[in-house]
Amino acid sequence: MLNFVADTNQQEAFKNHIIDYRSIPPPAIAHFNTRDEAYAWLNSLSQPPSGGKILIGDEYFNIWYSREEGFRELWRNDIAELFLDDSSSKHLPPVAASFNTREEALEWLTSHPASPMLLVTIAGERYHAVYHKNLNRHTLHSLSRLREEREKRKAEQEQQENAESEPSEE
């Protein structure tokens, strides 16, 4: 892992992560608008990183590359749920600004001094606004959508556990 950190010039981000991993954004090494763009990038590299996080839109994804097998893969990472955990376990910070549209929020964030993470509202809904300094990019994470995704995943997991615990009739 330390080789990956050094190879991708993430030493400062790693140091900050160790100091307080919840007060800084999850480190991402690249950003893409679509999954197809991300796969094209991953497949175009002769020696991709063996692991790490990327952003596709505002979503975090893990990348994986096995040199031995030549296997490359992307899968969604639920690390953004840390924002939800933080909002549940402690008082939310005050809302930094409110906007009618996502575009207004991104415009303000781009022109506003960069804060690693802050809370904004868009059309009355709360979002964590996250600044990825190495990518010079803001992402917006809807707290209500994160809650919905977590509940859906919990229900699916419970359903799977119930199905596994039911005796099979043979």
C-alpha positions as CSV (number, residue, x, y, z in Angstrom):
1,M,0.0,0.0,0.0
2,L,2.8,2.4,0.8
3,N,4.2,1.8,-2.7
4,F,0.8,2.8,-4.2
5,V,0.7,5.9,-2.0
6,A,4.2,6.9,-3.2
7,D,3.6,5.9,-6.9
8,T,0.5,8.0,-7.1
9,N,2.0,11.0,-5.2
10,Q,-0.5,10.7,-2.4
11,Q,1.9,11.1,0.5
12,E,0.3,14.3,1.8
13,A,-3.2,12.9,1.5
14,F,-2.1,9.7,3.3
15,K,-0.5,11.7,6.1
16,N,-3.7,13.8,6.5
17,H,-5.8,10.6,6.3
18,I,-3.8,9.1,9.2
19,I,-4.2,12.3,11.3
20,D,-8.0,12.4,11.0
21,Y,-9.6,10.3,8.3
22,R,-13.1,11.7,8.9
23,S,-12.2,15.4,8.6
24,I,-10.8,15.1,5.1
25,P,-12.4,13.8,1.9
26,P,-11.7,10.2,1.0
27,P,-8.7,10.3,-1.4
28,A,-9.6,9.7,-5.1
29,I,-6.9,9.5,-7.8
30,A,-9.1,10.4,-10.8
31,H,-12.5,11.6,-11.9
32,F,-14.7,10.6,-14.8
33,N,-18.2,11.7,-15.9
34,T,-19.3,8.1,-16.8
35,R,-18.5,4.5,-16.0
36,D,-17.5,4.0,-19.6
37,E,-14.9,6.7,-19.4
38,A,-13.5,5.2,-16.2
39,Y,-13.3,1.7,-17.8
40,A,-11.7,3.2,-20.9
41,W,-9.0,4.9,-18.7
42,L,-8.5,1.7,-16.7
43,N,-8.1,-0.4,-19.8
44,S,-5.8,2.0,-21.5
45,L,-3.1,1.9,-18.8
46,S,-0.4,-0.7,-19.3
47,Q,0.2,-0.8,-15.5
48,P,-2.8,0.6,-13.7
49,P,-2.7,1.1,-10.0
50,S,-3.3,-2.2,-8.1
51,G,-6.0,-0.5,-6.0
52,G,-7.5,2.9,-5.1
53,K,-10.6,5.1,-5.3
54,I,-11.8,7.1,-8.3
55,L,-14.9,9.3,-8.7
56,I,-17.5,8.7,-11.3
57,G,-19.7,11.7,-11.2
58,D,-20.2,12.2,-7.4
59,E,-19.9,8.5,-6.6
60,Y,-16.8,6.7,-5.2
61,F,-15.6,3.6,-6.9
62,N,-12.8,1.2,-6.1
63,I,-10.4,0.2,-8.8
64,W,-8.6,-3.1,-8.8
65,Y,-5.9,-4.5,-11.0
66,S,-4.2,-7.9,-10.7
67,R,-0.9,-7.9,-12.6
68,E,-0.7,-11.7,-12.4
69,E,-4.1,-12.3,-13.9
70,G,-4.4,-9.1,-15.9
71,F,-7.8,-8.5,-14.2
72,R,-9.2,-5.0,-14.0
73,E,-12.4,-4.0,-12.2
74,L,-14.4,-1.2,-10.8
75,W,-17.1,-1.4,-8.1
76,R,-19.0,1.1,-6.1
77,N,-17.6,2.1,-2.8
78,D,-19.9,3.1,0.1
79,I,-17.3,5.3,1.8
80,A,-19.6,8.3,1.3
81,E,-21.8,6.7,4.0
82,L,-19.2,8.0,6.5
83,F,-20.9,11.4,5.9
84,L,-24.2,9.9,7.0
85,D,-22.6,8.2,10.0
86,D,-21.1,11.6,11.0
87,S,-24.5,13.3,10.6
88,S,-26.2,10.7,12.8
89,S,-23.5,10.5,15.5
90,K,-23.0,14.2,16.1
91,H,-24.6,17.5,15.4
92,L,-24.5,18.6,11.8
93,P,-22.4,21.7,11.2
94,P,-24.3,24.8,10.2
95,V,-25.4,25.0,6.6
96,A,-22.7,27.1,4.8
97,A,-25.1,28.2,2.0
98,S,-28.4,27.4,0.4
99,F,-29.2,27.1,-3.3
100,N,-32.1,26.4,-5.6
101,T,-30.2,24.2,-8.1
102,R,-27.1,21.9,-8.1
103,E,-25.6,24.2,-10.8
104,E,-25.8,27.2,-8.5
105,A,-24.2,25.2,-5.7
106,L,-21.3,24.1,-7.9
107,E,-20.8,27.6,-9.2
108,W,-20.6,29.0,-5.7
109,L,-18.3,26.1,-4.5
110,T,-15.9,26.7,-7.4
111,S,-15.6,30.4,-6.6
112,H,-15.7,30.0,-2.8
113,P,-12.5,29.4,-0.9
114,A,-12.0,25.6,-0.8
115,S,-13.1,23.9,2.4
116,P,-12.5,20.2,2.5
117,M,-16.1,19.4,3.5
118,L,-19.1,21.5,4.4
119,L,-22.9,21.2,4.5
120,V,-25.1,23.0,1.9
121,T,-28.7,22.7,1.0
122,I,-30.1,22.4,-2.6
123,A,-33.8,22.9,-2.9
124,G,-34.2,22.3,0.8
125,E,-32.2,19.0,0.8
126,R,-29.0,18.6,2.7
127,Y,-25.8,17.7,0.9
128,H,-22.2,17.2,2.0
129,A,-20.1,19.3,-0.3
130,V,-16.6,17.7,-0.6
131,Y,-13.6,19.3,-2.2
132,H,-11.0,17.0,-3.7
133,K,-7.9,19.2,-3.8
134,N,-5.8,16.9,-6.0
135,L,-8.6,16.8,-8.6
136,N,-9.6,20.4,-8.1
137,R,-13.2,19.2,-8.0
138,H,-16.2,19.4,-5.7
139,T,-18.7,16.5,-5.2
140,L,-22.1,16.7,-3.7
141,H,-23.5,13.9,-1.6
142,S,-27.2,13.9,-0.7
143,L,-27.8,12.8,2.9
144,S,-31.3,11.6,2.1
145,R,-30.1,9.5,-0.8
146,L,-27.3,8.0,1.3
147,R,-29.9,7.0,3.9
148,E,-32.2,5.4,1.3
149,E,-29.3,3.4,-0.2
150,R,-28.3,2.2,3.3
151,E,-31.8,1.1,4.1
152,K,-32.1,-0.7,0.8
153,R,-28.8,-2.5,1.3
154,K,-29.8,-3.5,4.9
155,A,-33.2,-4.9,3.6
156,E,-31.4,-6.8,0.9
157,Q,-28.9,-8.2,3.4
158,E,-31.6,-9.2,5.8
159,Q,-33.5,-10.9,3.0
160,Q,-30.4,-12.8,2.0
161,E,-29.7,-13.9,5.6
162,N,-33.3,-15.0,6.0
163,A,-33.1,-17.0,2.8
164,E,-29.9,-18.7,3.9
165,S,-31.3,-19.6,7.3
166,E,-34.4,-21.2,6.0
167,P,-34.2,-25.0,6.0
168,S,-34.0,-26.4,2.5
169,E,-36.7,-28.9,1.6
170,E,-35.2,-31.9,-0.2
